[in-house]
Amino acid sequence: MEPTKQQDSGLKKAAYIAATLFLGGLFVIGVLFTYTVVTSVNKAEETMAPVGDLVKNLFTHIEPVVLPDPTTLLRQINDEARLMTISADYEQIVTSERNSDLLWGAVGETMIFQGVGRVTGGIDLNELTADDIQVIDPTTVRIHLPPSIIFDDLPVLDTDRSKVLDRDTGILTSADPQLETQMRQAAQKQILEAAYESDLLNRADQNAQLQISALMQGAGFKTIIFEDDPLPPFTPYAQKLHKGEVLTTPAP
């Protein structure tokens, strides 16, 4: 006996209902499984969080010490080509006698000249290089300065204060127009010689160290060591870390 159309329709409805219930069950099972997994993960993270915090607390992050670069310090020092550290006034009396023993001085000429001048000393900063500066640690720097010199290319003789004290020309001769110029040149030469023979350069060295020390203190150094000889090799500074300390990696 063949099934009727009404029976076929009933079977299709039953199959549809069964499929719907099956898919619904799978959805519910999936939701419950996902919830269980997420809950387990959250609990695991909550359990591990104290452990992670404990590991982090085992170390103290220290900022790395960045030392000034000698080239940067050099630029701060030699903004100008010369570091003038001392000036001193000198006076020299220069006498010239020409043919004073001939004809009882009738063809002779004498001059007494007072030369007054100022001599300036200091350091030629072009002689200073980055190799002459060593940053030992964050508070200590070692420096080798070039020796002080007298800047003899600068005007020395003070034309306003220098003068002829006495001049005598014989009755049978005329005054030499170049004599006063020669006397001025001789006076300047003697002033420079007197400066070299004095302690001017020693005082210039001392003043140079004082000026450079003030500049380095402004850069944060507390101990400034000056060396007479070129600087020897040295061990670069290494930051000391105590137990449990680590250096913080600088941000890029």
Backbone bond lengths (Angstrom), bond angles and torsions (degrees), N, CA, C in turn:
res aa  C-N    CA-C-N  psi(-1)  N-CA   C-N-CA  omega(-1)  CA-C   N-CA-C  phi
1 M - - - 1.445 - - 1.520 108.21 -
2 E 1.312 119.05 121.91 1.454 125.29 -176.54 1.516 109.84 -75.28
3 P 1.453 115.36 141.42 1.490 119.10 178.95 1.502 110.57 -67.13
4 T 1.258 112.28 147.74 1.465 119.04 -179.47 1.508 108.98 -84.16
5 K 1.311 116.86 167.76 1.482 123.18 178.14 1.512 110.70 -62.45
6 Q 1.303 117.71 -33.27 1.469 121.09 -178.98 1.517 110.48 -68.34
7 Q 1.336 116.84 -37.14 1.454 120.42 178.35 1.523 111.41 -67.73
8 D 1.370 115.63 -41.33 1.491 119.36 177.55 1.509 111.50 -59.80
9 S 1.268 118.56 -40.52 1.471 122.60 -179.34 1.514 110.91 -65.42
10 G 1.326 116.45 -37.89 1.467 120.12 179.55 1.507 111.68 -66.27
11 L 1.331 115.93 -40.10 1.456 119.67 179.64 1.528 111.61 -64.15
12 K 1.328 116.32 -41.29 1.484 120.44 179.79 1.517 110.78 -62.94
13 K 1.364 116.21 -41.06 1.463 119.02 179.48 1.529 110.45 -64.36
14 A 1.317 116.17 -40.74 1.460 119.79 -179.25 1.526 110.86 -63.96
15 A 1.360 115.08 -41.46 1.466 119.21 178.99 1.532 111.31 -64.42
16 Y 1.308 117.16 -38.92 1.478 122.05 179.99 1.520 110.18 -64.94
17 I 1.350 114.63 -44.28 1.467 119.01 -179.95 1.529 110.24 -63.47
18 A 1.326 117.25 -40.70 1.468 121.17 -179.13 1.534 110.82 -64.73
19 A 1.342 115.63 -41.81 1.476 119.46 179.45 1.514 111.10 -65.37
20 T 1.352 115.53 -39.99 1.474 119.49 179.74 1.513 110.93 -63.92
21 L 1.339 116.31 -43.81 1.464 119.73 179.01 1.532 111.40 -63.69
22 F 1.336 116.26 -37.51 1.465 119.90 -179.39 1.527 111.39 -65.71
23 L 1.356 116.11 -45.79 1.469 120.07 -179.96 1.513 111.05 -66.00
24 G 1.353 116.01 -38.75 1.463 119.34 177.86 1.517 111.33 -62.05
25 G 1.340 114.92 -40.35 1.465 118.20 178.49 1.523 111.90 -63.17
26 L 1.336 115.25 -41.42 1.469 118.47 177.53 1.524 111.77 -61.27
27 F 1.330 118.28 -40.52 1.465 122.71 179.78 1.526 111.11 -62.10
28 V 1.364 114.28 -44.86 1.468 118.32 -179.49 1.521 110.35 -63.77
29 I 1.350 115.44 -42.33 1.468 119.36 179.51 1.536 109.97 -61.65
30 G 1.360 115.82 -40.53 1.477 119.70 179.99 1.509 111.77 -63.66
31 V 1.342 116.58 -43.22 1.471 120.71 179.24 1.521 110.34 -61.12
32 L 1.333 115.59 -46.73 1.466 119.71 -179.03 1.531 110.91 -62.92
33 F 1.324 117.54 -37.85 1.464 120.87 -179.89 1.530 111.35 -67.19
34 T 1.335 114.40 -43.94 1.484 118.62 179.48 1.511 110.66 -62.22
35 Y 1.314 117.00 -43.60 1.465 121.22 179.71 1.526 110.49 -60.27
36 T 1.342 114.69 -42.43 1.465 119.37 -178.97 1.527 111.23 -63.51
37 V 1.362 116.23 -43.00 1.469 120.48 -179.37 1.524 110.92 -64.83
38 V 1.341 116.79 -47.66 1.473 120.90 -179.27 1.515 110.20 -60.73
39 T 1.313 116.62 -43.64 1.472 120.34 -179.86 1.520 110.44 -62.06
40 S 1.324 117.04 -40.85 1.465 121.29 -179.73 1.532 110.58 -65.23
41 V 1.341 115.19 -42.60 1.473 119.10 179.64 1.513 110.62 -63.22
42 N 1.342 117.30 -45.41 1.463 121.07 179.88 1.526 110.88 -60.42
43 K 1.343 115.41 -42.31 1.464 118.54 179.40 1.525 110.70 -65.05
44 A 1.346 115.09 -36.93 1.464 118.32 179.24 1.518 111.07 -66.11
45 E 1.347 115.88 -41.56 1.464 119.39 178.80 1.521 110.51 -64.47
46 E 1.340 116.22 -40.73 1.468 119.25 178.93 1.527 110.84 -64.38
47 T 1.336 114.89 -34.31 1.461 118.89 -180.00 1.532 110.93 -71.26
48 M 1.369 116.86 -38.64 1.462 121.17 -175.98 1.507 112.76 -82.46
49 A 1.341 118.30 -19.81 1.470 120.97 -177.14 1.516 112.46 -56.27
50 P 1.331 120.47 -48.51 1.477 119.49 177.98 1.521 112.82 -59.43
51 V 1.336 116.21 -34.79 1.457 119.30 179.19 1.528 110.17 -65.50
52 G 1.351 115.86 -43.54 1.463 119.39 178.35 1.512 111.87 -63.14
53 D 1.343 116.16 -41.94 1.466 119.62 178.44 1.515 110.53 -63.45
54 L 1.329 116.59 -37.65 1.457 120.03 179.58 1.519 110.94 -64.04
55 V 1.351 116.27 -41.67 1.470 120.11 178.96 1.516 110.88 -63.72
56 K 1.356 116.52 -41.84 1.454 119.86 178.86 1.511 111.41 -63.04
57 N 1.322 116.39 -38.59 1.467 120.66 -177.12 1.520 112.71 -73.25
58 L 1.345 116.57 -12.04 1.454 118.56 178.18 1.523 111.67 -70.31
59 F 1.363 119.43 -18.83 1.453 123.94 -175.76 1.527 110.31 -121.93
60 T 1.347 115.22 142.25 1.465 122.06 173.91 1.520 107.99 -106.69
61 H 1.307 116.06 121.71 1.459 120.24 -177.30 1.520 109.57 -83.01
62 I 1.320 116.91 123.12 1.456 124.42 -176.50 1.526 109.08 -110.60
63 E 1.347 115.56 134.53 1.453 119.19 176.47 1.531 109.67 -70.17
64 P 1.323 118.59 133.49 1.474 120.18 179.24 1.520 110.98 -67.13
65 V 1.333 115.99 142.35 1.466 121.70 177.39 1.526 108.53 -82.97
66 V 1.322 116.33 124.89 1.462 121.87 178.95 1.523 108.02 -105.58
67 L 1.328 117.30 115.31 1.459 121.80 -178.36 1.531 110.44 -82.77
68 P 1.333 117.42 146.11 1.467 119.96 175.90 1.524 110.44 -61.95
69 D 1.297 116.31 143.16 1.457 120.70 179.52 1.530 109.23 -81.44
70 P 1.343 118.71 134.53 1.469 120.31 179.29 1.523 113.54 -54.70
71 T 1.334 116.76 -34.68 1.461 119.15 179.15 1.527 110.89 -64.27
72 T 1.342 116.48 -37.94 1.462 120.29 177.32 1.522 110.56 -65.42
73 L 1.329 116.70 -43.00 1.461 120.48 177.81 1.528 110.81 -63.39
74 L 1.330 116.46 -37.78 1.453 120.41 179.70 1.520 110.84 -62.19
75 R 1.334 116.37 -40.70 1.465 119.28 179.01 1.522 110.93 -64.05
76 Q 1.341 116.91 -34.69 1.460 119.50 178.12 1.523 111.44 -67.41
77 I 1.337 116.16 -31.90 1.463 119.68 -177.59 1.522 111.35 -79.01
78 N 1.319 116.29 -51.70 1.463 118.28 -171.65 1.516 112.83 -101.09
79 D 1.340 115.41 53.01 1.459 119.38 170.35 1.527 109.79 -61.97
80 E 1.315 116.72 -29.55 1.458 122.08 176.12 1.522 108.42 -117.11
81 A 1.337 115.08 160.79 1.460 119.00 -176.38 1.514 111.81 -73.88
82 R 1.343 116.96 -22.75 1.451 120.28 -175.52 1.520 110.40 -130.30
83 L 1.319 114.19 142.16 1.458 120.82 172.51 1.527 106.49 -111.60
84 M 1.325 115.79 100.43 1.461 120.58 -178.54 1.522 108.30 -85.70
85 T 1.329 115.22 118.43 1.455 119.51 -171.32 1.524 113.55 -112.62
86 I 1.333 117.98 -14.18 1.469 119.04 -177.78 1.517 110.21 -157.09
87 S 1.320 115.44 147.65 1.461 123.32 171.77 1.519 107.32 -138.07
88 A 1.319 116.34 140.89 1.464 120.49 -179.15 1.523 109.17 -142.66
89 D 1.337 115.67 144.29 1.467 121.99 179.40 1.528 110.16 -93.50
90 Y 1.328 115.04 141.25 1.468 121.85 178.83 1.528 109.04 -133.43
91 E 1.324 114.05 154.34 1.467 120.61 177.72 1.520 109.07 -135.26
92 Q 1.325 115.75 133.19 1.456 120.97 179.33 1.531 109.21 -134.14
93 I 1.335 116.28 138.00 1.457 122.64 174.46 1.527 107.84 -101.89
94 V 1.323 115.92 122.25 1.465 121.68 -177.50 1.532 108.23 -116.41
95 T 1.322 116.13 132.64 1.461 121.61 -179.42 1.527 110.01 -119.45
96 S 1.305 115.69 136.03 1.459 121.11 176.33 1.528 109.07 -124.54
97 E 1.333 116.13 131.09 1.467 121.98 176.11 1.528 108.20 -128.31
98 R 1.321 115.62 129.60 1.456 119.72 -178.38 1.543 108.85 -132.86
99 N 1.327 116.09 121.10 1.473 123.01 177.53 1.524 113.00 56.24
100 S 1.314 116.46 30.26 1.460 119.03 -177.81 1.530 112.61 -72.63
101 D 1.350 117.88 -14.50 1.462 121.22 -178.92 1.524 113.01 -98.99
102 L 1.328 115.81 4.01 1.468 119.51 179.88 1.528 110.20 -100.92
103 L 1.334 114.96 131.04 1.469 120.78 176.54 1.519 111.06 51.06
104 W 1.314 113.53 45.45 1.459 119.84 177.55 1.544 112.88 54.20
105 G 1.335 115.13 31.43 1.459 119.68 176.73 1.505 114.57 85.87
106 A 1.334 116.85 6.27 1.466 118.97 -176.86 1.530 111.93 -67.56
107 V 1.353 118.32 -24.48 1.473 120.88 179.69 1.528 110.64 -113.33
108 G 1.299 116.76 13.86 1.455 120.24 -177.37 1.523 113.17 -99.21
109 E 1.340 113.05 172.70 1.475 119.29 178.10 1.524 107.89 -150.68
110 T 1.304 116.08 135.33 1.469 121.55 177.61 1.526 109.67 -128.42
111 M 1.334 114.06 150.70 1.476 119.45 177.35 1.519 108.84 -147.12
112 I 1.287 115.47 137.53 1.468 122.42 172.86 1.523 106.62 -116.21
113 F 1.329 114.70 120.50 1.474 120.03 -174.02 1.523 109.53 -121.23
114 Q 1.298 115.60 134.65 1.469 122.02 176.71 1.533 108.40 -103.01
115 G 1.316 114.36 112.62 1.462 119.19 178.23 1.518 111.39 -101.89
116 V 1.332 117.03 126.74 1.462 123.31 178.47 1.524 107.49 -122.24
117 G 1.311 115.75 128.61 1.458 118.06 -177.63 1.517 112.71 -150.81
118 R 1.314 114.96 170.05 1.463 122.23 179.27 1.521 109.25 -123.40
119 V 1.327 114.70 131.60 1.460 121.48 -179.60 1.526 108.24 -110.81
120 T 1.328 116.07 134.21 1.468 122.02 -178.30 1.521 109.72 -115.98
121 G 1.321 115.26 132.53 1.459 120.59 178.56 1.519 111.25 -124.67
122 G 1.308 115.62 163.29 1.462 120.44 179.63 1.514 111.07 169.07
123 I 1.314 115.74 -155.31 1.462 121.77 -174.83 1.523 110.14 -117.50
124 D 1.314 115.38 136.63 1.462 121.46 171.19 1.526 107.24 -83.23
125 L 1.324 116.13 103.73 1.465 120.36 -173.90 1.527 112.91 -70.62
126 N 1.322 116.85 -12.44 1.466 118.84 174.26 1.526 111.37 -66.54
127 E 1.341 116.80 -18.50 1.452 121.21 178.89 1.533 112.09 -83.95
128 L 1.324 117.13 -9.04 1.467 121.63 -178.29 1.521 109.93 -92.23
129 T 1.341 116.79 129.31 1.465 121.73 179.99 1.524 109.84 -123.05
130 A 1.323 115.42 171.59 1.466 120.28 178.86 1.530 111.47 -64.36
131 D 1.339 117.53 -24.13 1.473 120.48 177.58 1.521 111.67 -69.88
132 D 1.337 117.07 -15.20 1.465 121.19 179.47 1.526 112.31 -88.38
133 I 1.334 116.73 5.49 1.467 121.48 -179.67 1.530 108.40 -129.22
134 Q 1.315 116.40 124.43 1.472 121.62 177.44 1.527 108.91 -124.89
135 V 1.336 115.91 121.26 1.458 121.24 175.49 1.521 107.39 -88.54
136 I 1.332 115.90 104.60 1.467 120.98 -174.60 1.521 110.69 -75.23
137 D 1.314 116.75 -46.66 1.459 122.58 177.90 1.529 107.38 -156.28
138 P 1.332 118.03 -178.77 1.473 118.70 -174.87 1.524 115.45 -58.44
139 T 1.325 118.84 -18.84 1.465 120.37 -177.31 1.523 113.48 -120.62
140 T 1.326 118.38 1.81 1.461 121.31 -174.53 1.527 110.18 -128.90
141 V 1.325 114.98 133.39 1.465 120.75 176.55 1.527 108.37 -135.10
142 R 1.327 115.79 142.74 1.468 121.75 178.63 1.532 107.53 -115.37
143 I 1.345 116.00 134.85 1.464 120.58 -173.96 1.528 109.85 -134.68
144 H 1.315 115.05 138.19 1.471 121.47 171.72 1.527 107.23 -113.51
145 L 1.331 115.59 109.71 1.461 120.63 -179.62 1.526 109.97 -91.17
146 P 1.325 117.16 142.11 1.467 118.14 172.73 1.525 109.69 -65.72
147 P 1.336 118.11 153.97 1.465 119.83 -178.57 1.528 111.41 -64.57
148 S 1.316 114.98 148.78 1.454 119.93 178.53 1.523 110.02 -68.61
149 I 1.312 115.32 150.82 1.465 122.00 178.50 1.516 108.83 -132.37
150 I 1.328 115.38 164.84 1.463 121.21 172.01 1.514 107.96 -94.97
151 F 1.300 116.00 126.89 1.468 120.31 -179.77 1.531 108.15 -80.74
152 D 1.346 114.00 81.25 1.452 118.73 -174.99 1.518 113.53 -78.20
153 D 1.347 116.41 -2.05 1.456 118.07 174.65 1.528 111.71 -84.63
154 L 1.326 116.51 -8.53 1.460 120.27 176.68 1.534 109.20 -82.75
155 P 1.333 117.40 152.06 1.474 119.45 176.82 1.523 110.39 -58.39
156 V 1.298 116.03 133.53 1.460 121.31 -178.36 1.517 111.25 -106.61
157 L 1.305 117.26 -52.19 1.457 121.29 -173.67 1.524 111.25 -73.29
158 D 1.313 115.30 131.97 1.463 122.15 176.06 1.527 107.83 -88.03
159 T 1.315 115.81 105.90 1.465 119.59 -174.89 1.524 112.35 -66.90
160 D 1.328 118.12 -25.88 1.464 120.37 -179.53 1.521 111.82 -76.15
161 R 1.321 117.50 -34.33 1.465 120.28 -176.81 1.526 112.99 -96.73
162 S 1.322 117.07 -17.26 1.468 120.02 177.71 1.538 108.95 -82.77
163 K 1.325 116.40 142.56 1.473 118.67 -175.23 1.521 111.16 -160.16
164 V 1.350 114.07 162.54 1.455 121.69 174.57 1.524 107.93 -83.66
165 L 1.330 116.28 121.70 1.460 120.50 179.59 1.525 111.54 -84.93
166 D 1.316 116.35 -34.94 1.457 118.94 -179.55 1.519 108.89 -157.98
167 R 1.350 115.01 144.13 1.463 119.97 177.54 1.532 108.30 -147.08
168 D 1.322 114.53 131.94 1.470 119.54 -178.48 1.518 108.84 -134.30
169 T 1.327 115.27 127.84 1.462 121.33 179.69 1.522 109.42 -119.45
170 G 1.323 116.80 133.35 1.460 121.32 179.22 1.515 111.94 -63.93
171 I 1.353 113.89 158.28 1.468 118.70 -174.72 1.515 112.19 -71.14
172 L 1.309 117.67 -15.59 1.462 120.27 -178.22 1.528 113.12 -105.80
173 T 1.306 117.06 13.12 1.468 119.95 -179.99 1.516 109.81 -140.01
174 S 1.320 116.15 164.10 1.465 121.83 178.28 1.526 109.25 -108.93
175 A 1.313 115.34 159.65 1.470 120.51 -178.28 1.527 110.82 -68.50
176 D 1.308 115.33 137.68 1.474 121.25 177.67 1.524 108.28 -78.17
177 P 1.339 118.71 116.34 1.469 120.62 -177.35 1.534 113.20 -67.05
178 Q 1.333 117.82 -18.78 1.462 121.77 -178.65 1.523 112.41 -92.81
179 L 1.343 116.52 -7.20 1.454 118.18 -172.69 1.527 112.36 -64.88
180 E 1.316 118.18 -44.34 1.471 119.18 -179.05 1.522 111.12 -62.97
181 T 1.347 116.98 -38.81 1.474 119.42 177.02 1.513 110.70 -61.57
182 Q 1.323 116.51 -42.96 1.460 120.55 178.72 1.534 111.13 -63.12
183 M 1.339 115.72 -37.73 1.454 119.74 179.74 1.535 111.08 -67.40
184 R 1.310 115.84 -37.62 1.470 119.48 177.16 1.524 110.65 -64.12
185 Q 1.310 116.65 -43.20 1.459 120.35 178.54 1.531 111.07 -63.69
186 A 1.328 115.77 -40.61 1.469 119.57 178.93 1.521 110.61 -66.27
187 A 1.327 116.94 -39.67 1.463 120.25 179.23 1.523 110.97 -64.04
188 Q 1.340 117.56 -42.53 1.466 120.47 178.69 1.521 110.81 -62.66
189 K 1.336 117.10 -41.45 1.458 120.53 179.05 1.521 110.93 -62.20
190 Q 1.314 117.42 -42.49 1.458 120.65 -179.44 1.532 111.74 -68.69
191 I 1.327 116.61 -33.81 1.471 120.12 177.35 1.524 110.21 -64.64
192 L 1.328 116.40 -43.24 1.464 119.88 178.66 1.522 110.60 -65.06
193 E 1.324 117.52 -40.80 1.461 120.44 177.78 1.525 110.90 -62.16
194 A 1.326 116.28 -40.97 1.463 119.70 178.75 1.524 110.91 -64.60
195 A 1.337 117.09 -36.14 1.466 120.51 179.41 1.523 110.84 -66.87
196 Y 1.332 117.41 -41.92 1.462 121.28 178.54 1.522 111.42 -64.37
197 E 1.327 117.06 -35.18 1.458 120.95 -178.91 1.527 112.21 -78.42
198 S 1.322 117.61 -15.21 1.468 120.77 -179.72 1.531 109.78 -86.24
199 D 1.332 115.76 -172.70 1.468 120.53 178.10 1.524 111.75 -93.59
200 L 1.320 115.58 23.07 1.474 120.11 -176.92 1.527 111.68 -57.53
201 L 1.322 117.60 -45.69 1.463 120.28 -176.39 1.524 111.91 -68.91
202 N 1.329 116.94 -35.59 1.466 119.58 175.61 1.520 110.78 -62.18
203 R 1.312 116.42 -43.60 1.465 119.59 178.44 1.519 111.19 -67.87
204 A 1.332 116.29 -33.16 1.468 119.83 176.72 1.522 110.86 -63.91
205 D 1.347 117.04 -40.44 1.471 121.12 177.13 1.528 110.96 -61.83
206 Q 1.318 116.10 -45.18 1.465 120.37 -179.48 1.525 111.20 -62.96
207 N 1.327 116.32 -43.51 1.459 119.47 179.35 1.521 111.69 -66.56
208 A 1.334 116.63 -34.63 1.467 120.25 178.01 1.520 110.58 -63.13
209 Q 1.331 116.20 -42.83 1.464 119.73 178.67 1.527 111.04 -64.26
210 L 1.329 116.71 -38.22 1.467 119.41 178.31 1.521 111.00 -64.23
211 Q 1.316 116.82 -42.55 1.469 119.90 -178.84 1.524 111.78 -68.49
212 I 1.333 116.38 -42.53 1.470 119.56 179.04 1.524 110.12 -67.66
213 S 1.346 117.24 -36.39 1.467 120.38 178.05 1.520 110.65 -61.31
214 A 1.317 117.05 -43.88 1.467 120.63 179.07 1.521 110.54 -61.72
215 L 1.326 116.79 -39.29 1.465 120.77 179.26 1.526 110.93 -66.75
216 M 1.327 117.78 -41.84 1.457 121.77 -179.63 1.533 111.44 -70.15
217 Q 1.320 117.00 -35.28 1.465 119.68 175.67 1.524 110.18 -64.45
218 G 1.306 115.96 -36.14 1.463 119.25 175.42 1.515 112.61 -64.77
219 A 1.339 116.22 -24.51 1.470 121.05 177.83 1.526 112.13 -86.82
220 G 1.353 117.10 -0.41 1.462 120.39 175.17 1.513 115.58 106.06
221 F 1.326 118.28 -0.01 1.465 120.13 -179.68 1.528 110.18 -85.71
222 K 1.328 115.25 141.88 1.455 121.35 178.61 1.527 112.12 -103.61
223 T 1.321 116.37 -29.37 1.458 121.35 179.99 1.519 109.17 -118.52
224 I 1.337 115.84 118.43 1.462 121.43 178.75 1.518 107.94 -117.99
225 I 1.326 116.56 118.23 1.459 122.49 -176.65 1.529 108.63 -108.59
226 F 1.325 116.18 124.37 1.458 120.94 178.02 1.529 109.16 -103.94
227 E 1.317 115.36 131.95 1.461 121.68 -179.85 1.527 109.38 -113.59
228 D 1.343 115.65 139.21 1.463 120.30 178.01 1.530 111.39 -75.91
229 D 1.324 116.31 -33.09 1.463 121.25 -177.46 1.532 110.24 -99.44
230 P 1.346 116.41 162.75 1.468 119.22 175.33 1.524 110.83 -53.95
231 L 1.322 115.83 146.41 1.459 120.93 -173.66 1.530 111.44 -70.27
232 P 1.334 117.07 135.52 1.468 120.45 177.53 1.523 110.12 -79.22
233 P 1.339 117.88 165.66 1.475 119.98 174.22 1.529 110.11 -60.60
234 F 1.322 115.63 151.83 1.462 119.54 179.47 1.520 109.41 -143.37
235 T 1.331 115.03 162.23 1.459 121.07 179.58 1.526 109.18 -83.13
236 P 1.327 118.07 122.13 1.464 119.84 -179.92 1.521 111.78 -58.00
237 Y 1.288 115.39 151.09 1.467 121.89 -177.76 1.528 110.94 -65.62
238 A 1.335 115.78 135.19 1.465 122.13 174.72 1.521 107.84 -124.40
239 Q 1.303 115.43 123.64 1.467 119.73 -177.43 1.521 110.63 -66.75
240 K 1.324 116.56 129.98 1.464 121.49 -179.65 1.525 110.08 -85.21
241 L 1.333 115.49 135.42 1.462 121.72 178.96 1.522 109.04 -119.30
242 H 1.321 116.06 136.98 1.455 121.10 175.18 1.535 109.57 -85.57
243 K 1.298 115.46 169.29 1.459 120.65 -178.11 1.527 109.82 -59.01
244 G 1.310 114.98 130.01 1.460 119.88 178.85 1.503 114.01 89.82
245 E 1.367 117.87 -0.72 1.459 120.62 179.96 1.521 109.79 -100.86
246 V 1.325 115.98 139.89 1.454 122.00 175.36 1.511 108.36 -132.85
247 L 1.321 116.45 150.07 1.458 121.27 179.26 1.511 110.12 -77.63
248 T 1.302 116.06 136.00 1.458 121.30 175.42 1.518 108.68 -76.66
249 T 1.322 116.54 130.28 1.443 120.50 178.34 1.510 109.70 -70.71
250 P 1.360 118.11 123.64 1.469 119.37 -179.19 1.519 111.07 -61.18
251 A 1.316 114.76 144.57 1.454 119.90 177.40 1.512 109.30 -68.02
252 P 1.350 119.14 139.45 1.459 121.04 -179.97 1.514 111.48 -66.45
